[in-house]
């Protein structure tokens, strides 16, 4: 899903965000909430996966670095176009490894990551109840094993996926307002 929205509804300078984390953290909920509240463009990263990746995950097979490479390139290209256009943008992307995050930021893009940290128990519960998504709950352990939590030297904002999404959105907006 792509949402095109122009302007900033609450007066924040444009930012280029990747809402990241393993499956079930609430990336889409938080990202669409930010895009809507801030009037920024939104891209669901899962929609950029090549069909072969979707088929693989649908059958319970984890993706490899080689599988993810073309997807990450498409995510980077979308982010690059948003930076070039100069309007705020939000992309969902698991961005599990530092190398993936570096690829997304390639060529010095001013990308910030919003890492949604959620307990494995809460993730498992959410994934068991989730409907209509190609990634089965059985892949959660492989995503948790792959996740390299962003380091303090990375441009990351950490939020808790244990809180209600409205609370997380308010925290993020206050954070951005304080930095503007």
C-alpha positions as a Markdown table, in Angstrom:
| # | Residue | x | y | z |
|---|---|---|---|---|
| 1 | Unk | 0.0 | 0.0 | 0.0 |
| 2 | Unk | 1.3 | 3.5 | -0.9 |
| 3 | Unk | -0.3 | 6.6 | 0.6 |
| 4 | Unk | 0.6 | 9.9 | -0.9 |
| 5 | Unk | 0.0 | 12.9 | 1.4 |
| 6 | Unk | 1.5 | 16.3 | 0.9 |
| 7 | Unk | 2.5 | 18.8 | 3.6 |
| 8 | Unk | 3.0 | 18.4 | 7.2 |
| 9 | Unk | -0.2 | 18.6 | 9.2 |
| 10 | Unk | 1.3 | 19.6 | 12.5 |
| 11 | Unk | 4.2 | 21.7 | 11.3 |
| 12 | Unk | 7.2 | 19.4 | 11.6 |
| 13 | Unk | 10.1 | 19.5 | 9.2 |
| 14 | Unk | 10.2 | 16.6 | 6.8 |
| 15 | Unk | 11.9 | 13.4 | 8.0 |
| 16 | Unk | 12.6 | 10.1 | 6.3 |
| 17 | Unk | 11.7 | 7.3 | 8.6 |
| 18 | Unk | 12.0 | 3.5 | 8.5 |
| 19 | Unk | 9.8 | 1.9 | 11.0 |
| 20 | Unk | 11.6 | -1.3 | 11.8 |
| 21 | Unk | 11.4 | -4.5 | 13.8 |
| 22 | Unk | 10.5 | -8.2 | 13.5 |
| 23 | Unk | 7.1 | -9.3 | 12.3 |
| 24 | Unk | 4.3 | -8.5 | 14.6 |
| 25 | Unk | 5.8 | -5.4 | 16.3 |
| 26 | Unk | 3.1 | -3.1 | 14.9 |
| 27 | Unk | 5.3 | -1.5 | 12.2 |
| 28 | Unk | 2.4 | -0.9 | 9.8 |
| 29 | Unk | 0.1 | 0.5 | 12.5 |
| 30 | Unk | 2.7 | 3.0 | 13.8 |
| 31 | Unk | 4.0 | 3.9 | 10.3 |
| 32 | Unk | 0.5 | 4.6 | 8.9 |
| 33 | Unk | -0.4 | 6.5 | 12.0 |
| 34 | Unk | 2.7 | 8.7 | 11.6 |
| 35 | Unk | 2.1 | 9.3 | 7.9 |
| 36 | Unk | -1.5 | 10.2 | 8.5 |
| 37 | Unk | -0.8 | 12.5 | 11.4 |
| 38 | Unk | 2.1 | 14.2 | 9.8 |
| 39 | Unk | 0.9 | 14.3 | 6.2 |
| 40 | Unk | 3.9 | 12.3 | 4.9 |
| 41 | Unk | 4.1 | 9.7 | 2.2 |
| 42 | Unk | 3.9 | 6.1 | 3.3 |
| 43 | Unk | 5.1 | 2.9 | 1.8 |
| 44 | Unk | 4.4 | -0.6 | 3.1 |
| 45 | Unk | 7.7 | -2.4 | 2.7 |
| 46 | Unk | 6.1 | -5.8 | 2.4 |
| 47 | Unk | 4.4 | -4.6 | -0.8 |
| 48 | Unk | 7.8 | -4.2 | -2.4 |
| 49 | Unk | 8.8 | -7.9 | -1.8 |
| 50 | Unk | 9.4 | -9.8 | -5.1 |
| 51 | Unk | 6.7 | -12.5 | -5.6 |
| 52 | Unk | 9.4 | -15.2 | -5.0 |
| 53 | Unk | 10.0 | -13.8 | -1.5 |
| 54 | Unk | 6.3 | -13.8 | -0.7 |
| 55 | Unk | 5.9 | -17.4 | -1.9 |
| 56 | Unk | 9.0 | -18.5 | 0.1 |
| 57 | Unk | 7.8 | -16.8 | 3.3 |
| 58 | Unk | 4.2 | -18.1 | 2.8 |
| 59 | Unk | 5.5 | -21.7 | 2.9 |
| 60 | Unk | 7.3 | -21.0 | 6.2 |
| 61 | Unk | 10.8 | -20.6 | 4.7 |
| 62 | Unk | 13.0 | -17.8 | 6.1 |
| 63 | Unk | 14.5 | -15.4 | 3.6 |
| 64 | Unk | 18.3 | -15.3 | 3.1 |
| 65 | Unk | 20.5 | -12.2 | 2.6 |
| 66 | Unk | 20.4 | -13.0 | -1.1 |
| 67 | Unk | 16.6 | -13.1 | -1.1 |
| 68 | Unk | 16.4 | -9.8 | 0.7 |
| 69 | Unk | 18.9 | -7.9 | -1.5 |
| 70 | Unk | 16.5 | -7.0 | -4.3 |
| 71 | Unk | 13.8 | -6.0 | -1.8 |
| 72 | Unk | 16.1 | -3.8 | 0.1 |
| 73 | Unk | 17.2 | -2.2 | -3.1 |
| 74 | Unk | 13.6 | -1.3 | -3.9 |
| 75 | Unk | 13.1 | 0.1 | -0.4 |
| 76 | Unk | 16.3 | 2.2 | -0.8 |
| 77 | Unk | 15.1 | 3.4 | -4.2 |
| 78 | Unk | 11.7 | 4.5 | -2.7 |
| 79 | Unk | 13.4 | 6.3 | 0.2 |
| 80 | Unk | 15.9 | 8.0 | -2.2 |
| 81 | Unk | 13.0 | 9.3 | -4.3 |
| 82 | Unk | 11.3 | 10.7 | -1.2 |
| 83 | Unk | 14.5 | 12.4 | -0.1 |
| 84 | Unk | 15.0 | 13.9 | -3.6 |
| 85 | Unk | 11.4 | 15.1 | -3.6 |
| 86 | Unk | 11.9 | 16.7 | -0.1 |
| 87 | Unk | 8.7 | 15.7 | 1.6 |
| 88 | Unk | 8.4 | 13.6 | 4.7 |
| 89 | Unk | 8.2 | 9.9 | 4.3 |
| 90 | Unk | 7.6 | 6.7 | 6.3 |
| 91 | Unk | 8.6 | 3.2 | 5.1 |
| 92 | Unk | 8.0 | -0.1 | 7.0 |
| 93 | Unk | 10.9 | -2.5 | 6.7 |
| 94 | Unk | 12.1 | -5.1 | 9.2 |
| 95 | Unk | 15.7 | -3.9 | 8.6 |
| 96 | Unk | 16.8 | -6.8 | 10.8 |
| 97 | Unk | 20.6 | -6.4 | 10.3 |
| 98 | Unk | 23.0 | -3.5 | 10.5 |
| 99 | Unk | 24.1 | -4.3 | 6.9 |
| 100 | Unk | 20.4 | -4.0 | 5.8 |
| 101 | Unk | 20.1 | -0.6 | 7.5 |
| 102 | Unk | 23.3 | 0.6 | 5.9 |
| 103 | Unk | 22.0 | -0.5 | 2.5 |
| 104 | Unk | 18.8 | 1.5 | 3.1 |
| 105 | Unk | 20.9 | 4.6 | 4.0 |
| 106 | Unk | 23.3 | 4.0 | 1.2 |
| 107 | Unk | 24.8 | 7.1 | -0.4 |
| 108 | Unk | 24.3 | 9.0 | 2.8 |
| 109 | Unk | 20.5 | 9.3 | 2.8 |
| 110 | Unk | 19.3 | 11.1 | 5.9 |
| 111 | Unk | 17.2 | 8.1 | 7.1 |
| 112 | Unk | 16.2 | 7.6 | 10.7 |
| 113 | Unk | 15.0 | 4.3 | 12.1 |
| 114 | Unk | 12.2 | 3.8 | 14.5 |
| 115 | Unk | 12.9 | 0.5 | 16.2 |
| 116 | Unk | 9.8 | -1.0 | 17.8 |
| 117 | Unk | 10.9 | -3.4 | 20.5 |
| 118 | Unk | 8.3 | -5.9 | 21.6 |
| 119 | Unk | 8.7 | -9.0 | 23.8 |
| 120 | Unk | 8.7 | -12.4 | 22.1 |
| 121 | Unk | 5.6 | -13.5 | 24.0 |
| 122 | Unk | 3.6 | -10.5 | 22.7 |
| 123 | Unk | 4.9 | -11.0 | 19.2 |
| 124 | Unk | 3.9 | -14.6 | 19.2 |
| 125 | Unk | 0.4 | -13.7 | 20.4 |
| 126 | Unk | -0.1 | -11.0 | 17.8 |
| 127 | Unk | 1.1 | -13.3 | 15.0 |
| 128 | Unk | -1.2 | -16.1 | 16.1 |
| 129 | Unk | -4.1 | -13.7 | 15.8 |
| 130 | Unk | -3.1 | -11.9 | 12.7 |
| 131 | Unk | -5.1 | -12.6 | 9.5 |
| 132 | Unk | -4.4 | -11.9 | 5.9 |
| 133 | Unk | -0.6 | -11.7 | 6.0 |
| 134 | Unk | 1.7 | -13.9 | 4.0 |
| 135 | Unk | 4.2 | -14.4 | 6.8 |
| 136 | Unk | 3.3 | -17.3 | 9.2 |
| 137 | Unk | 4.0 | -17.1 | 12.9 |
| 138 | Unk | 6.4 | -20.0 | 12.5 |
| 139 | Unk | 9.0 | -17.6 | 11.0 |
| 140 | Unk | 9.2 | -15.4 | 14.2 |
| 141 | Unk | 12.1 | -17.4 | 15.7 |
| 142 | Unk | 14.2 | -17.0 | 12.6 |
| 143 | Unk | 13.5 | -13.2 | 12.6 |
| 144 | Unk | 14.4 | -12.9 | 16.2 |
| 145 | Unk | 17.6 | -14.9 | 15.6 |
| 146 | Unk | 18.5 | -12.6 | 12.6 |
| 147 | Unk | 17.7 | -9.3 | 14.4 |
| 148 | Unk | 20.7 | -7.2 | 15.2 |
| 149 | Unk | 19.4 | -4.5 | 17.5 |
| 150 | Unk | 20.5 | -1.1 | 16.3 |
| 151 | Unk | 23.5 | 0.2 | 18.1 |
| 152 | Unk | 23.8 | 3.6 | 19.8 |
| 153 | Unk | 25.9 | 4.7 | 16.8 |
| 154 | Unk | 23.0 | 4.3 | 14.4 |
| 155 | Unk | 20.3 | 7.0 | 13.8 |
| 156 | Unk | 17.6 | 5.2 | 15.8 |
| 157 | Unk | 14.6 | 6.1 | 18.0 |
| 158 | Unk | 13.6 | 3.2 | 20.2 |
| 159 | Unk | 10.0 | 2.7 | 21.2 |
| 160 | Unk | 8.1 | 0.0 | 23.1 |
| 161 | Unk | 5.7 | -2.2 | 21.1 |
| 162 | Unk | 4.2 | -3.2 | 24.4 |
| 163 | Unk | 2.3 | 0.1 | 24.6 |
| 164 | Unk | -0.9 | 1.0 | 22.9 |
| 165 | Unk | -0.1 | 2.4 | 19.4 |
| 166 | Unk | -1.8 | 5.7 | 20.2 |
| 167 | Unk | 0.7 | 6.2 | 23.1 |
| 168 | Unk | 3.6 | 5.3 | 20.9 |
| 169 | Unk | 2.5 | 7.8 | 18.2 |
| 170 | Unk | 2.2 | 10.5 | 20.8 |
| 171 | Unk | 5.7 | 9.8 | 22.1 |
| 172 | Unk | 7.2 | 9.8 | 18.6 |
| 173 | Unk | 5.5 | 13.1 | 17.7 |
| 174 | Unk | 6.6 | 14.7 | 20.9 |
| 175 | Unk | 10.1 | 13.5 | 20.2 |
| 176 | Unk | 10.1 | 15.0 | 16.7 |
| 177 | Unk | 8.6 | 18.3 | 18.0 |
| 178 | Unk | 11.4 | 18.5 | 20.6 |
| 179 | Unk | 14.0 | 18.0 | 17.9 |
| 180 | Unk | 12.5 | 20.6 | 15.5 |
